[in-house]
Amino acid sequence: MDNPYEARVSEQHFLNLPGFHAGAFVRAYVEDTSGRELPVGTYGSEEGLPRNFEPRIVLQIADCSNQIYLEFEIDSPHQRMNSFHKIDTLISALTKFRDGLADESAAYKRRQKIVDAAKAEKEAERTPDRRLSVRLRGVA
């Protein structure tokens, strides 16, 4: 039996780089209904009249232990408006999140340099003492 569903969008990607195998992924699917006929029936319409149908729409995001499924409905003007608001808000929030992540990553790297320098300085303070004590033991 042939699959009656065609994809307008079918994206599945692991979110982690190779070597980071925690199972994080994103799955985005929007059905392409352009080739489907309007069904005729009693569900949602008068007997013998065609009825409209919603496409399959899936947005699933997962990390190592959590998954979210977001619904996007398009069967009324208000629901379409809300669905576009939802995806636009997500895109905006993710863009801002990425900017904040980049800023904090840079701040972390700057702090780590200070920590590394302090450790190196502390080690340098200890190193001459050890060398001197080894030399003194060898002399005696």
N, C-alpha and C positions, 0 to 999 in steps of 0.2 A: 504494500500500500504506500503510495506516494505521500510525502509530507505536504499538507496543504498550505503551510506557512512559509512565506518568503521573508527574508530579513531586509529591512531598510538600513538598520544598524545592528551589527553583531560584533561586539568588541569584548574580548576576554584577555586580561593581562595580569601577570603576577606583579605585585607592587614592590617586591624586594629584588635587589640585585642578585645575580647568581652567587651562591654560597651562603645566602641568608634565607634558609629554608624554613620559614615560619608559617607558610601557607597564606600569606596576605594576597588578596586579589581584588580586582574590580571586574564586574560583568555588566555590560550595558547592551540591551536588546530592545529594538523597536521594530515591530512587524511592519512589513510593506503590504498594505491591504489593497493596493491599486489593481491587482489582478483578481480580487475576490468579488463574487456577485453578492448583491444584497439578498439575504435569505427572506423567504416568505413564510409567515407563520403567525402563531398566536402570542408568542413570547414578546412582550413589549410593543405590540402593534395590533391593530384590528385584524380579524380573520381575513386571510387572503391578500393582505397588503404587505409590502416589503418593510423590513425593519433594519435599522442601522445597528452596527456592532462596534465594540471598542477593539482596537488592536491590542495585541499582547505587548506590554511595556514592562521591562524589568531593569531596575538599577539596584545592584547588589554590591556592597562593599564589605570586605572582611579583612581582619588582621589575624594574629595568631589565635585569639580566643573569642573574638566578638564578630558578629555579622549584623548588618542592617540591610533591610529591604525597603526601598522607598517607592511609594505609589505615586503614579502620575496619571490622573484621569483627564479625559478630554471630551466627555460626552455632554458637556454644557458649556456655554460661554464662561461662566464663573469658574468652573473646574479647569478649563483650559488656561484662563488667566492665572489661577492659583498654581497650576503645574509649571507654567513658565516663570512665575515669581519664585517658586521653590528652586528650580534648577539655576536661575540667575543668581539667587541668593547664595546657593552652594558654591557656584563658581567664584563669586566675589569673596566669600569667606575663605575658600581654599587659596585664592590668590593672596589675600592678606595674611593668611596663616603661613604661606610659603615665604613671604617677605619677612615676617617676624622670625621664622625659623632661620633664615639666612642671617639676620641681624644677631640673633642669639648664638648662632654657630660661630660667628666672627668674635663675639664677646667671649665665648668659651675658649676659643683658641688664644686670645690675648691673655686671659687669666692663666691658661695652662703654661704659657711661656714664662709668666712670673713664678708660678709654682716650680717649674723645671729649673729656672735660674736659681731660686732659693735652695732647692735640693742640691744643685751643683756647687753652690757657694758653701753650703754646709759640708758637703763631701770634701771640698778643697781644704776647708779648715781642718778636717780630720786627717787627711792624707799626709801632710808633712809630719805630724806627730807620730804616725805609725812608721814612717820611713826613719825618723830620727830614733825611735825606740828600737827598731830592728838593727840600725847601725850601731847603736850603743851596746846592745846585747852582743853583737859580733865582736866588738872591741874588748869587752870585759872578759 
